[in-house]
Amino acid sequence: GSAELNFGFLKLLPCFSKVDVLNINREEAAKLFNLPFESLTEILHRAKELPCKYTIITDGIRGAYVCCSGQVSHAGSFGGKPKNTTGAGDAFGSGFVSGLVLGRSVEDALRLGIWNSGLVIKKMGAKTGIWKKLPPDSDIKRVKVTIQ
């Protein structure tokens, strides 16, 4: 959270080696790395260097990025105007981690995160819309993932 980010990068660095999945939004990542919000390329470069197994940076309607093993994967959002973004980042994170727990690839975990958050932003409330069962693979694969 914001209070923890105020400790600064160097103080938090030892903690990151104990983290499997770090799920932060772009604004939080910029604050963590002491970079301008607009410096996405530099933010992703720094995120790739974190010792976390997976570093997720959600970016609102622009989708989400996952840094893993020095590689960055990106998936765009579903698009359209959201009704409410409350809980979208948490829904993304739970979808992503669910994918990992189910033994899916990083790309499919990213797709599941986008899918879950995409359902949440279409409804009012932080949890309304979260999927109760895994979407069919044909739906999951419709989320385009690019490796940068």
N, C-alpha and C positions, 0 to 999 in steps of 0.2 A: 504494500500500500504506500500511499504518499508519505506517511510518517517514516516508514522504513527507508524510503528512497532519500530522505533528507540526511541519512547517515553518510551518504556519499559512496561512490563506486569502490574506492579502495577499502573502506571498512566492510563493505558487503561481499567483496570478492571471495574471501575464504568460505563463505556460506554457499556460494554457487556450486562448489565441487560436491556438495551434499544433495544437490537438487537434480532430480531427473527431468521434470518438466517445469520450466519457468514460463508462466503465462502473463504477459503484460501487454498493455496497449502502446501505440506509437508515442503518445504523449509521455507515458511513464518511461519508455525506453529513452526518449530524448533527455528526460530529466536524469535518468540513471547515468547516461554517458556524458552529461553536460554538453549536449549538442542542440542546435536549433531543430525544431519540429520538422522543418523543410529538408533537413539533411538525411533523407531516407537511405541513400546509398551508404553513407558513413555509419548510420545507425545499424544497418544490416551487417556491415563489415565488422563492427565492434561486437555485435550479437554473436556472430560466427565464432568469435574468439573466447566466448564464455565457456567455462568448463561444464556447464549443464549438458545433460544428454540431449535435451530438446529445448530450444528457446523459441517460444511462440511470441510473435508480435502481431496483434490484431490491429487493423487499420480502418475500422468503420466500413463505410460502403465500398472501400477499395479492397476489402477482403482481409487476408491474413497471410503471414509469412511464418515458415518454420525453418529454423537453422538447426542442422544436424550433421555431424561429421564434416564440418567445413563447407557444407552445401546449403543453399537457400532454395526452398520450394515456396511457391505462391499459388494461392487460389483466390479468385475473385468472389465477390458476394453474389447473392442471387439477383441483386439489382432491385429496382423499384423503390418506392418511398416507404421507409419503415413507419409503422404506427407508434412504436416505442422501442428504444434501444436499451432500456433497463434490463440487465441480466444477459445481454448478448455476449459479452466477453466470457462470463462464467459458463454460458451454454456452449460456446465454442470450446472452451477448455474441457468440459465434461465429455463432449462429443469426441474430441481428439484423444483424450485418455481412454475412453471406451474403445476406440479403434485399436489403440496399442494393447489394451488388455485382451481384446479378442484376437490378437496376433496379426492384425492387418499391417500393411506396409505404411510407411510414413505418409505417402501420398494419399492412401485411403483414409488414414486417421485425419489428415487435413481436410479431406472431403467430408468426413463425418462431422468435423467441427463446424465447417461452413454450413452443412445441411441443418444441424441442430440450431445454430444461432440464427440461420435464415428463417426457421419456423418461429422462433421466439420473437423476432422483431415484427412479425406480422400481426401480433396480438398485443393486448394491453396486459402488463404484468411481467415480472421477471421470470416466472416459470411457466406461464401459460404458453402452450404450443410446443414445449419440449417433447421430442418423440418418445413414445412409450415402448416401441419396438424398433428394431433396426430397419431402416428403409431397404427396399430391394436393391441389389447390386446395380441393376440397370439405372435406377435413380441416382445412386451414389456416384456412378461413373459419369454422369452428366456434368458434374462439377469439374471444370477444367483446371488442371494443375500444371504449372510450368516450373521448370528447374532453371534457376538463374546462375 
